[in-house]
Amino acid sequence: MNPDPEIRRLLELMPASGRMLTKIVSRPQQIAVIESPFPTPWNRSRPIYINFDLWRRLPRPQRDMLLLRAVSWLIGVKWFKPDLYQGVVLAGVLGGIVELAQGDAVGVVVATGLSALAGTQIWRSTRNSQSELDADEAAIKVATRRGYTETEAARHLLRAIEAVAEIEGRSGLNFTELIRSQNLRAIAGLSSVGVPDTVKQE
């Protein structure tokens, strides 16, 4: 597959915020069909790596949903929003700078340790099951503005999760993919059982 026309098509599919924040990169050497690394606060652009040789083996609706899902997840990671952990990170960094200027080694260790702890909490909050389910649901909402029904979008994403595991030669789905699949089945009307709240927080 020539990646250029497909990249242009995918850029048109994205919401405007996704076009501003993310970048699609062809990476034929990777074994994953699509990959979006956890974004760091110092990187302006958030890459989405696609192996287009594997990508072309998926039907277009599944490709659409995988891309929208990756964009939704990346947009959902917010390092600089006003909440407790972001405030603690900022306070820790500023405190570390002040303590460093004053030559207080203990103060520097405490301040940077506080920042690291709060940063870890931010990272964990965007890697739990709830954030993964939120990204799926956000992708489905975007898809409904691109001509899909909610049920169709959920079914295409569900099939895409299963197809990607097969293409990548994995023996089965991982824990997070199983939870996502169950939630998508409920949205698609294929199951009456959703995901319990206790599982979403894991």
N, C-alpha and C positions, 0 to 999 in steps of 0.2 A: 504494500500500500504506500502510495506517495503521501507523506504526512502533511504536506502544505495545504491541499484543499480541505482535508479533514480538520486540520487545526483552525482554518478560517471558519469552517462550519461550526465547530465547537465554540469558538469565540462568539459567534452570533447567538448561539444557544444560551450562553451564560447570562446571568443578570449583570447589570452595569457595574455593581460593586465588585463582582467577580473579575470582570475585565480589568478593573483598576488595580486589584490587589494580587491576582494570581497570574502565572505565566505557564503556558503549556510547553513542555520540552520533550523532544523525541529522544528516547534513550533505548536503542535497540539491544544493548547488551544486558539489560536487566531481565531477571526471570519473572518479575511481577508484571502483570498486564498494565496496571496503573498504580502509581505510588505517589503519595503526598506526605513528605516528611513533616514532623512536628515543627511549626514555624517558630523561629527565634525572634525576640523583640528587635534585634539590630538589623534584621534583613527586611528591606523594603518590599521585595517581591517574594511571593510564596509560590515556589514551583510545583507543578504537577507533572511527574515524569510518566511517559507512556511508551510502551514497547508496541509500535504500530504493526509489527509483524504478527503479534499475538492479538492485538486490538481488532484487526480486521476479521478475526474468526467469530466475533460477536455480532449479532444483528444490531442494526442501527438503534432501535429503542433501548436496548440494554446498554449500548455505548453512551447514549444520551444520559441515562440515569446514573451510570457510574461517574460520568464527568460532573453532572450536577451535584451528586453526593459529595465528591471530593471538594468541589468549590464551596458547598455549604459548610462542610466541616472546617475548612481553612478560614472561612469568614467568621465562623463561630469561635475561633480562638482569639480572644481579646486580651492582650497584655496590659493595655492602658485604658481601663475603664474604672470609674470611681467605685471601688468596693474595698473591703477591709484588707485583703491580701495585697492588692496593688498599692494601697497606702503604706502597708508595712514594708514592702519592697523599697518604695521610694524613701521612706524614713530611714531604713537601714543603709541605703546607698549614701544618702546625705550625711547620716551620722558617721559612716565610715570615712567619708572625705574629711569631715571636721576633725575626727579623732586622728586621722593620718596626719593632717596639718599640725596638730598639737603634739604629735609624736607619742601618742598613747597606744601602745601595742595591744593592750587588753581591750580597750575600747574599739579598736579596729576589728579585732576578732569577734567581739560580741555583735557589732553592727553588721558585719558581713555575714556572720552566721544567721542573724535574724533575716537578712535579705534572702539568703539561700533557702531557709526554711519556708518563707512565704512564697518564693518562686516555685519551690517544689509543690506547694499546695495548689498554686495556679495550674501547674502542669498536670497534677493528678485530677483536678476538677474538669479538665478538658480531655482526659483519657478514660473517664469512667463510662459505664454502659449508657447512662442517661445522655451524655453528650453525643454518643454514637447514634442513639435513637433520635435525638433532636436533629442531627445532621440528615438522617434519612427523611424525616418528616419535612424539613426545610426544602430538601431536594424535590420532594413530591409536590410541595406548594409551587415551586418554580415551574415544575413540569406542567402543572395545570394551566399555567399562563402561556405554555408553549404548545397547547393543543391536546395534551393527554388528559384523561380523566384521572381522578385520584386512584381509583381501582386499577386502571391500566398501569399507571406509574408505579404503584406498589408491586404489582405482579412482574413488571419488567425488571425492577431493581432486585426483587427476590430471585428471579431466574438468573440475573447477572451475577449475583453473589455465588450461586451454585456453579455457574458456567466458568467463572474465573478460577475457582478452586480446581476444577477439572483441567482447564487449560494449563494451569501452573503445576499440574501433576501432584497435587496434594491429596492425601487419602480421605480427607473430610474437612468439615468446617471447624474453625476454632470456636472457643466459648463465646466471644463477642459476636461472631457471625451467626451462631445459633440463636442468640438472643434477638439480634436484628431480624433474622428470618422469621422468628415467631411473631414479632411485632408487625412485620410486613404482611404476614398471613392474615393477621387480625384486621389490618387496614384494608387488605384486598378482599375481605369477606370469605377467605378460605378457611378460617378458624374462628371459633367463638372465644378462644382463650387468648388473652393478651399476656403481657409481661408484668409480673408482680412488681410493685414499687420497691420491695426489698432487693430484688435482683437488679433493678435499674441503677441503684446506688453503688453497685460493686465495680 
